[in-house]
Structure formats: structure tokens, C-alpha cells
Amino acid sequence: MEKDKQFLETMVKSIVGNPNAVNVERTVDERGVLLTLKIDPADMGYVIGRKGQTAQAIRTLLKIVGAKNNSRVNLKIYDPEGGNRPRREDREGGYGHDNRDNRDIDTSAVDDLKI
């Protein structure tokens, strides 16, 4: 098994909830190595992270592994839903600014506040 593929599998299996569903496909072309990561959709948040920070960190580490092996390594995270999921706060009717009505906010505690 190639080092980059093995590295990605080991790293992702350690952070997801369902490690048996982790699958990495490796293709090589004139632009370098492409690793396609397929995981359980429920684990997508663990791999992508808040604002994509975890995915970016994984890509950075893969670039280092590729540099050690004189190759260019790119990561594609396969999303069977095509990335069309609504944002969490919209799904749960939660804390997003777009779905909040300012008339419902109780400001009585700060009405007499003098600044």
C-alpha cells in the first residue's frame, strides 16, 4: 500500500465514529496523486471540522507526505449528497441570524441600562 493512502486511512479512521466505513481510492495522473476519501455521511462533520479546519489540516499533512515522496498529493472528500445539506442552525431552527425575529427578543433586562 502506498504511504500517502495508508497515512490518510490511519488518520481518518482514528477521528471518525465508524472506522469500518472509511475507504480511500488512489489515482495517479499527470497532475499527481488524487486520494478520494469515502466515509459514512454521519462522520462528515468530524473529517471536515468547523469551517473546514480539519480538512485543511489533513490536506496540509498530505502535502508534506507527498513532498517526502516527490509527488503532489490532493484530497477529494466524496459527498454522496453533493454538498446540498442545509446549515445546521437552519435544519434545527436554531441560532442563525437569518431565521431570528427581533421582535421576540426580551430586552427588558437592559432597558434601563445607562452607558
C-alpha positions in Angstrom: 0.0 0.0 0.0 1.3 3.5 -0.8 2.4 5.6 2.1 0.0 8.5 1.3 -3.0 6.3 1.1 -2.0 4.4 4.3 -1.4 7.6 6.1 -4.8 9.1 5.2 -6.7 5.9 6.1 -4.9 5.6 9.5 -5.5 9.3 10.3 -9.2 9.3 9.3 -10.0 6.0 11.0 -8.8 7.5 14.2 -11.1 10.5 14.2 -14.4 9.1 12.8 -17.1 7.3 14.6 -17.4 4.4 12.1 -13.9 3.5 11.0 -15.1 0.4 9.1 -16.8 2.7 6.5 -13.6 4.5 5.6 -12.5 3.9 2.0 -9.7 5.6 0.1 -9.2 5.3 -3.6 -5.9 6.4 -5.1 -5.5 7.5 -8.7 -2.3 8.8 -10.4 -2.3 11.1 -13.4 0.0 13.7 -14.9 -1.0 16.2 -12.2 -0.1 13.9 -9.3 -1.9 11.7 -6.9 -5.6 12.1 -6.1 -6.9 10.4 -2.9 -10.7 10.2 -2.9 -12.0 9.7 0.7 -15.3 8.0 1.2 -16.8 7.9 4.7 -20.1 7.4 6.4 -22.2 10.5 5.9 -22.7 10.8 9.6 -18.9 11.2 10.1 -18.6 14.0 7.6 -18.5 16.7 10.3 -15.6 15.0 12.0 -13.5 15.0 8.8 -14.4 18.5 7.6 -14.4 20.2 11.0 -15.5 23.6 11.9 -15.2 25.9 9.0 -13.2 23.2 7.2 -10.2 23.4 9.5 -9.8 19.7 10.0 -10.0 19.0 6.2 -7.5 21.8 5.6 -5.1 20.3 8.2 -5.4 16.8 6.6 -4.6 18.3 3.2 -1.6 20.1 4.6 -0.3 16.9 6.1 -0.8 15.0 2.9 1.2 17.7 1.0 4.1 17.0 3.4 3.8 13.3 2.9 3.8 13.9 -0.9 6.8 16.2 -0.7 8.8 13.5 1.1 7.9 11.1 -1.7 8.4 13.6 -4.6 4.8 13.6 -5.6 1.9 16.0 -5.4 -1.0 14.7 -3.3 -4.5 16.1 -3.4 -7.5 15.1 -1.4 -11.1 14.9 -2.5 -13.7 14.2 0.1 -16.6 12.3 -1.6 -20.0 13.7 -0.6 -22.9 11.5 -1.8 -25.4 14.3 -1.1 -23.4 16.7 -3.3 -22.9 19.3 -0.5 -26.5 20.5 -0.7 -27.3 20.0 3.0 -28.9 22.9 4.8 -26.7 24.5 7.5 -27.1 23.0 11.0 -28.8 26.1 12.5 -31.3 26.1 9.6 -32.1 22.4 10.0 -32.6 22.6 13.7 -34.4 26.0 13.7 -31.6 27.2 16.0 -29.4 30.2 16.4 -28.9 31.6 12.9 -29.4 35.3 12.3 -31.4 34.7 9.2 -34.3 32.9 10.9 -34.5 35.1 14.0 -37.3 37.6 14.5 -36.0 40.6 16.6 -39.5 41.3 18.0 -39.3 38.0 20.0 -36.1 39.1 21.9 -36.8 40.2 25.5 -34.7 43.3 26.2 -36.4 44.3 29.5 -33.3 43.5 31.5 -31.2 46.1 29.7 -33.9 48.8 29.0 -32.8 51.0 32.0 -29.1 50.4 31.4 -27.2 53.7 31.3 -23.9 53.6 29.4 
